[in-house]
Amino acid sequence: MTVRVTVVNTMNGSSIRMELESYESVEDIIDTAAEYWGKAAGAYVLRKGSKLLNKKQKIGDINLKDDDKIEMIPDPEGGS
């Protein structure tokens, strides 16, 4: 099942649209978005609403819907 979401870079307010498959992981989203924005993937996490998403979770397990917005934020615990 394909889900279309918007990933928002909270550092600069820009966003990208992504098409995701249920087997992809949150980490896959971070890797793709970080590469797009020229950032180090390990320094970021994703947040949906007030909840941080686990990097190992699969898209099919986190209840994403078409047109959801996900925020890419600096990892509050630090990162590489």
C-alpha positions in Angstrom: 0.0 0.0 0.0 1.4 3.4 -1.0 1.0 6.4 1.3 1.8 9.9 0.2 3.1 12.2 3.0 4.8 15.5 3.5 8.1 15.6 5.4 8.8 19.0 6.9 12.3 20.1 7.7 11.8 22.1 11.0 15.2 23.7 10.7 14.3 25.8 7.6 10.5 25.2 7.1 11.0 23.5 3.7 9.1 20.3 2.8 9.1 17.4 0.4 6.4 15.0 -0.7 7.2 11.3 -0.4 5.5 8.2 -1.6 6.1 5.4 0.9 5.5 1.7 0.9 4.3 -0.2 4.0 7.6 -2.3 4.1 9.8 0.8 4.3 11.1 2.0 7.6 11.2 5.4 9.4 14.9 5.2 9.0 14.4 5.0 5.2 12.5 8.3 5.3 15.1 10.0 7.4 17.9 8.8 5.0 16.1 10.0 1.9 15.1 13.4 3.4 18.5 14.0 4.9 20.2 13.3 1.5 17.7 15.6 -0.2 18.5 18.4 2.2 22.3 17.6 2.4 22.2 16.7 6.1 23.6 13.9 8.2 20.8 11.4 8.7 22.1 10.2 12.1 21.4 13.7 13.6 17.7 13.6 12.9 14.5 11.9 14.0 10.9 12.0 12.8 8.0 13.3 14.7 4.3 12.8 14.0 2.3 15.2 16.1 3.9 15.0 19.6 5.2 11.4 19.1 8.8 10.6 18.1 8.9 7.7 15.6 11.1 4.8 16.2 13.7 4.5 13.3 13.1 0.7 13.1 9.3 0.9 12.7 7.8 0.0 9.4 5.5 2.5 7.6 2.7 -0.1 7.8 3.0 -0.2 11.6 2.7 3.5 12.4 -0.7 4.3 10.9 0.3 6.9 8.3 -2.4 8.2 6.0 -2.3 10.1 2.8 -1.5 13.8 3.3 -0.1 13.3 6.8 2.7 15.7 7.8 5.8 14.4 9.4 8.4 16.6 10.9 12.2 16.0 10.6 13.8 17.4 13.8 17.3 17.4 15.3 17.6 14.3 17.5 17.0 15.6 21.0 19.4 12.9 22.4 22.1 14.0 19.9 23.3 12.1 16.9 26.2 11.8 14.4 
